[in-house]
Amino acid sequence: MEAEARAILSEAVASPVERSLVDIMLAMREALDGEGLELPSRADEARDPFA
């Protein structure tokens, strides 16, 4: 699944700099996941924190 996500992001991101940033963010997510921490999903981010 990660390979599919990388392929989709690589196609969606045009510049090499943006691709580098995506790679950095994925590496950070992997590091955090390895520590037992979880990043919020987009669905969680979309929720109104004041609701």
VMD Tcl script that builds the backbone (N, CA, C; Angstrom):
set m [mol new atoms 153]
animate dup $m
set s [atomselect $m all]
$s set {name element resname resid chain x y z} {
  {N N MET 1 A 0.821 -1.180 0.000}
  {CA C MET 1 A 0.000 0.000 0.000}
  {C C MET 1 A 0.872 1.253 0.000}
  {N N GLU 2 A 1.992 1.238 0.712}
  {CA C GLU 2 A 2.874 2.401 0.737}
  {C C GLU 2 A 3.436 2.682 -0.648}
  {N N ALA 3 A 3.766 1.631 -1.386}
  {CA C ALA 3 A 4.292 1.818 -2.740}
  {C C ALA 3 A 3.250 2.491 -3.625}
  {N N GLU 4 A 1.990 2.094 -3.472}
  {CA C GLU 4 A 0.914 2.728 -4.240}
  {C C GLU 4 A 0.791 4.201 -3.865}
  {N N ALA 5 A 0.868 4.489 -2.580}
  {CA C ALA 5 A 0.763 5.875 -2.120}
  {C C ALA 5 A 1.910 6.704 -2.674}
  {N N ARG 6 A 3.124 6.160 -2.634}
  {CA C ARG 6 A 4.276 6.876 -3.188}
  {C C ARG 6 A 4.104 7.126 -4.677}
  {N N ALA 7 A 3.597 6.140 -5.406}
  {CA C ALA 7 A 3.403 6.295 -6.850}
  {C C ALA 7 A 2.385 7.391 -7.141}
  {N N ILE 8 A 1.300 7.398 -6.391}
  {CA C ILE 8 A 0.268 8.418 -6.588}
  {C C ILE 8 A 0.820 9.799 -6.267}
  {N N LEU 9 A 1.532 9.909 -5.144}
  {CA C LEU 9 A 2.095 11.204 -4.769}
  {C C LEU 9 A 3.136 11.672 -5.771}
  {N N SER 10 A 3.958 10.761 -6.259}
  {CA C SER 10 A 4.987 11.130 -7.232}
  {C C SER 10 A 4.365 11.669 -8.512}
  {N N GLU 11 A 3.280 11.072 -8.938}
  {CA C GLU 11 A 2.597 11.560 -10.136}
  {C C GLU 11 A 1.929 12.900 -9.875}
  {N N ALA 12 A 1.404 13.079 -8.680}
  {CA C ALA 12 A 0.668 14.299 -8.357}
  {C C ALA 12 A 1.586 15.487 -8.111}
  {N N VAL 13 A 2.805 15.216 -7.677}
  {CA C VAL 13 A 3.739 16.281 -7.328}
  {C C VAL 13 A 4.691 16.491 -8.494}
  {N N ALA 14 A 4.688 17.699 -9.032}
  {CA C ALA 14 A 5.431 17.964 -10.261}
  {C C ALA 14 A 6.918 18.236 -10.037}
  {N N SER 15 A 7.266 19.069 -9.084}
  {CA C SER 15 A 8.663 19.486 -8.962}
  {C C SER 15 A 9.463 18.536 -8.080}
  {N N PRO 16 A 10.769 18.415 -8.360}
  {CA C PRO 16 A 11.632 17.555 -7.536}
  {C C PRO 16 A 11.686 18.004 -6.073}
  {N N VAL 17 A 11.624 19.308 -5.841}
  {CA C VAL 17 A 11.656 19.818 -4.465}
  {C C VAL 17 A 10.421 19.346 -3.712}
  {N N GLU 18 A 9.260 19.443 -4.349}
  {CA C GLU 18 A 8.032 18.986 -3.696}
  {C C GLU 18 A 8.084 17.491 -3.450}
  {N N ARG 19 A 8.650 16.740 -4.391}
  {CA C ARG 19 A 8.781 15.291 -4.197}
  {C C ARG 19 A 9.680 14.998 -3.009}
  {N N SER 20 A 10.754 15.782 -2.850}
  {CA C SER 20 A 11.650 15.596 -1.710}
  {C C SER 20 A 10.909 15.840 -0.400}
  {N N LEU 21 A 10.079 16.869 -0.379}
  {CA C LEU 21 A 9.315 17.167 0.830}
  {C C LEU 21 A 8.341 16.047 1.151}
  {N N VAL 22 A 7.722 15.478 0.119}
  {CA C VAL 22 A 6.809 14.358 0.336}
  {C C VAL 22 A 7.581 13.178 0.916}
  {N N ASP 23 A 8.776 12.893 0.382}
  {CA C ASP 23 A 9.596 11.801 0.910}
  {C C ASP 23 A 9.963 12.047 2.368}
  {N N ILE 24 A 10.292 13.293 2.701}
  {CA C ILE 24 A 10.635 13.639 4.081}
  {C C ILE 24 A 9.432 13.426 4.994}
  {N N MET 25 A 8.256 13.869 4.546}
  {CA C MET 25 A 7.054 13.700 5.370}
  {C C MET 25 A 6.722 12.225 5.569}
  {N N LEU 26 A 6.878 11.419 4.521}
  {CA C LEU 26 A 6.623 9.983 4.667}
  {C C LEU 26 A 7.621 9.348 5.636}
  {N N ALA 27 A 8.886 9.761 5.564}
  {CA C ALA 27 A 9.896 9.234 6.478}
  {C C ALA 27 A 9.579 9.631 7.919}
  {N N MET 28 A 9.127 10.867 8.113}
  {CA C MET 28 A 8.761 11.313 9.458}
  {C C MET 28 A 7.580 10.508 9.979}
  {N N ARG 29 A 6.609 10.246 9.113}
  {CA C ARG 29 A 5.443 9.463 9.527}
  {C C ARG 29 A 5.872 8.057 9.931}
  {N N GLU 30 A 6.773 7.445 9.138}
  {CA C GLU 30 A 7.264 6.106 9.467}
  {C C GLU 30 A 7.985 6.113 10.809}
  {N N ALA 31 A 8.785 7.144 11.054}
  {CA C ALA 31 A 9.516 7.236 12.316}
  {C C ALA 31 A 8.549 7.377 13.484}
  {N N LEU 32 A 7.538 8.216 13.330}
  {CA C LEU 32 A 6.560 8.396 14.401}
  {C C LEU 32 A 5.743 7.135 14.620}
  {N N ASP 33 A 5.355 6.478 13.539}
  {CA C ASP 33 A 4.605 5.233 13.671}
  {C C ASP 33 A 5.439 4.188 14.397}
  {N N GLY 34 A 6.743 4.180 14.161}
  {CA C GLY 34 A 7.635 3.235 14.821}
  {C C GLY 34 A 7.745 3.486 16.312}
  {N N GLU 35 A 7.459 4.703 16.731}
  {CA C GLU 35 A 7.515 5.059 18.145}
  {C C GLU 35 A 6.184 4.831 18.840}
  {N N GLY 36 A 5.224 4.305 18.113}
  {CA C GLY 36 A 3.914 4.087 18.698}
  {C C GLY 36 A 3.033 5.324 18.661}
  {N N LEU 37 A 3.506 6.362 17.996}
  {CA C LEU 37 A 2.714 7.574 17.850}
  {C C LEU 37 A 1.936 7.489 16.548}
  {N N GLU 38 A 0.791 8.110 16.519}
  {CA C GLU 38 A -0.011 8.096 15.308}
  {C C GLU 38 A -0.304 9.523 14.878}
  {N N LEU 39 A -0.127 9.782 13.604}
  {CA C LEU 39 A -0.497 11.074 13.053}
  {C C LEU 39 A -1.983 11.048 12.735}
  {N N PRO 40 A -2.664 12.167 12.907}
  {CA C PRO 40 A -4.097 12.178 12.595}
  {C C PRO 40 A -4.324 11.973 11.110}
  {N N SER 41 A -5.407 11.333 10.788}
  {CA C SER 41 A -5.760 11.150 9.384}
  {C C SER 41 A -6.397 12.433 8.879}
  {N N ARG 42 A -6.558 12.528 7.587}
  {CA C ARG 42 A -7.206 13.712 7.006}
  {C C ARG 42 A -8.632 13.851 7.533}
  {N N ALA 43 A -9.304 12.751 7.768}
  {CA C ALA 43 A -10.670 12.807 8.297}
  {C C ALA 43 A -10.663 13.437 9.685}
  {N N ASP 44 A -9.662 13.093 10.501}
  {CA C ASP 44 A -9.556 13.678 11.835}
  {C C ASP 44 A -9.272 15.176 11.746}
  {N N GLU 45 A -8.431 15.568 10.775}
  {CA C GLU 45 A -8.080 16.971 10.614}
  {C C GLU 45 A -9.283 17.791 10.165}
  {N N ALA 46 A -10.189 17.161 9.419}
  {CA C ALA 46 A -11.339 17.877 8.876}
  {C C ALA 46 A -12.404 18.145 9.934}
  {N N ARG 47 A -12.355 17.409 11.037}
  {CA C ARG 47 A -13.357 17.619 12.087}
  {C C ARG 47 A -13.148 18.968 12.752}
  {N N ASP 48 A -14.241 19.565 13.168}
  {CA C ASP 48 A -14.184 20.839 13.867}
  {C C ASP 48 A -13.803 20.574 15.321}
  {N N PRO 49 A -12.651 21.088 15.766}
  {CA C PRO 49 A -12.219 20.817 17.145}
  {C C PRO 49 A -13.113 21.463 18.195}
  {N N PHE 50 A -13.932 22.430 17.786}
  {CA C PHE 50 A -14.785 23.130 18.730}
  {C C PHE 50 A -16.211 22.597 18.737}
  {N N ALA 51 A -16.465 21.567 17.940}
  {CA C ALA 51 A -17.832 21.020 17.853}
  {C C ALA 51 A -18.146 20.176 19.058}
}
mol reanalyze $m
mol bondsrecalc $m
mol representation Tube
mol addrep $m
